[in-house]
Amino acid sequence: MREVAGLVLVDADPTDMEPKAMQEEEHRRHAGILSQLRDCRIAIAEHKPLPALQSRSGQPPRTCAQQFFRGLPEAAWSPELNTKLLEIAQSKVAMYDAYLSEMEQTASDEAYLQQHRRSFGSRPIRVLTSGNHGVGHLERKPPDTPEHLKYEQETTLAQARWLGLSSNAKQIFARNSSEYIQFDEPETVINAIREVYESKPRPRRASSKRAD
């Protein structure tokens, strides 16, 4: 904690703060991702063609290599970066091992956070909250069904629970952004980082005066 000056959480995952039913649903979804990832890893390790991922309603088919970030290629990135990332995703087992490890540890990570909640004192915390949780691209936003609206509301409330970690905490809303606020509202992220940086205590500078 002594090395933490402040936090900026950019539509961060609040599963440990969510109602139990939402947590259980998230864990079921992760189980499906793990099975899919293992199939992808085996194909990479055995130099076989990458299997197609489970189809998603209204969206084009994908292979294992296109599941990372919010999809590859990413329109916001250069052709060179997309080419390199796709090359890695099509050939490097380590990329799948890392993703598998993350998914396998999620439940225990959540339990640890729940059991070891601690105060950040007056360290600044800025919670950036999207108006569209779980939405990677605004043009593909799902319809506002009662189920989807409830999910959005519960996620926003879960993120708000982080405000109790510090006496200097604020929730900042990016209502017209996907969950990738850094793409859709980069100034919101930059301003939050600048605010936290500028509010941290400054070390006192030693006086340059000499005694006569």
HELIX and SHEET records of a PDB file:
HELIX    1   1 THR A   15  MET A   17  5                                   3    
HELIX    2   2 LYS A   20  ALA A   45  1                                  26    
HELIX    3   3 CYS A   64  GLN A   66  5                                   3    
HELIX    4   4 PRO A   79  ALA A   89  1                                  11    
HELIX    5   5 VAL A   93  GLN A  115  1                                  23    
HELIX    6   6 LEU A  138  ARG A  140  5                                   3    
HELIX    7   7 PRO A  146  ALA A  160  1                                  15    
HELIX    8   8 ARG A  161  LEU A  165  5                                   5    
HELIX    9   9 ILE A  181  ASP A  184  1                                   4    
HELIX   10  10 PRO A  186  SER A  199  1                                  14    
SHEET    1   A 3 LEU A   7  VAL A  10  0                                        
SHEET    2   A 3 ILE A 125  SER A 130  1                                        
SHEET    3   A 3 ALA A 169  ALA A 174  1                                        
END                                                                             
